[in-house]
Amino acid sequence: MSAKRLRISGRVQGVGFRDWMVRKAEELGISGWVRNRADGTVEALVAGEAAAVEELLRACRRGPPLAHVVSIEEELADPPATPGFYCRPSVA
């Protein structure tokens, strides 16, 4: 199992990024969450088989059609306590 915390920068809010990421994560069998941050970034915790996590990262570098991803910071993390992938409330 691989788990990472991501911070995605660029035009990633107001373009459907979180809903798109939930669908992609569910397709790949990844657990975790995604949320908007007050600084304009999107933060996510992703956990699953290493190949699936890497596939989601590749997809996130492209993002949904209206997004423009500039960078993704990633760090190792503990996996989430619960299965499934969902949107969390935005952080101020």
QUIZICOR-V634046 format. One record per pair of residues at least 6 apart in sequence whose C-alpha atoms are under 7 Angstrom apart, sorted by the first residue. I is the first residue (numbers start at 1). J is the second residue. Records with the same first field share a line. If there is no record, write none. Layout:
I = J, J
//
This chain:
1 = 47, 48, 49, 50
2 = 47, 48, 49, 50, 53
3 = 46, 47, 48, 76, 77, 78, 79
4 = 45, 46, 47, 74, 75, 76, 77
5 = 44, 45, 46, 74, 75, 76, 77
6 = 43, 44, 45, 72, 73, 74, 75
7 = 41, 42, 43, 44, 72, 73, 74
8 = 41, 42, 43, 69, 71, 72, 73
9 = 41, 42, 69, 70, 71, 72
10 = 68, 69, 70, 71
11 = 67, 68, 69
12 = 41, 42, 67, 68, 69
13 = 36, 40
15 = 66, 67
17 = 63, 64
18 = 34, 35, 87
20 = 64
22 = 85, 86
24 = 56
25 = 56, 85
26 = 85
28 = 52
29 = 48
30 = 46, 47, 48, 85
31 = 46, 47, 48, 83, 84, 85
32 = 45, 46, 47, 80, 84, 85, 86
33 = 44, 45, 46, 85, 86, 87, 88
34 = 43, 44, 45, 86, 87, 88
35 = 42, 43, 44, 87, 88, 89, 90
36 = 42, 43, 90, 91
37 = 43, 90, 91, 92
38 = 91, 92
46 = 53
47 = 53, 79
61 = 69
62 = 69
63 = 69
//
